[in-house]
Amino acid sequence: MKSKSFMAVLFLAVFSFVFLFSSAPVSAEDDHYLDDEHYFIAKEKLTGAWMYVTLATMKTPASAETKNEAEFLTVTDGEESWTKFYYKTRVIKKEEIKKGVVVISLEASTEDGAYRGPENKDEAMGGTWFMAKITDLSDMYKGFVTVSGGYKVRLDNMRVVVK
């Protein structure tokens, strides 16, 4: 009886090990429900107060042969697009919140008028994102900053470009 139990436990342990380590790696989602495969793309660089950016995944990396443009597949509609203006991002850390820092935020309003972060993956994937610069920190104690264009953005709704 003990040997059958031991064999069952051994079988489960081996099966679990094989299953766990033979699976393809999965990218971890961050607090905005985005992972390492997500980029924000634009048709031009930020020159005005703010601009819309589009969430996408890279299909073809940039190279000399592609004139340093990469090909992307947009998340919302599957449109294929080539651009040299693409941004890998992560959630900003509190100590990085400073005037002049370029951030990307979800355009989702709250009752207090400040844009909030995505509440679920569907909102993150299908929502409208924009790029702007932090211009005013005086309301940080209230949980938001002001970005170029005069928009209020909550502290948990900012992404910074990864170099």
HELIX and SHEET records of a PDB file:
HELIX    1   1 LYS A    2  SER A   22  1                                  21    
HELIX    2   2 ALA A   64  THR A   66  5                                   3    
HELIX    3   3 LYS A   94  GLU A   96  5                                   3    
HELIX    4   4 LYS A  121  GLY A  126  1                                   6    
HELIX    5   5 MET A  140  LYS A  142  5                                   3    
SHEET    1   A11 GLU A  80  THR A  83  0                                        
SHEET    2   A11 ALA A  70  THR A  74 -1                                        
SHEET    3   A11 TRP A  50  THR A  60 -1                                        
SHEET    4   A11 HIS A  38  ALA A  42 -1                                        
SHEET    5   A11 PHE A  85  VAL A  91 -1                                        
SHEET    6   A11 ARG A 159  VAL A 161 -1                                        
SHEET    7   A11 VAL A 102  LEU A 106 -1                                        
SHEET    8   A11 TRP A 129  ASP A 136 -1                                        
SHEET    9   A11 PHE A 144  VAL A 147 -1                                        
SHEET   10   A11 TYR A 151  ARG A 154 -1                                        
SHEET   11   A11 ALA A 114  TYR A 115  1                                        
END                                                                             
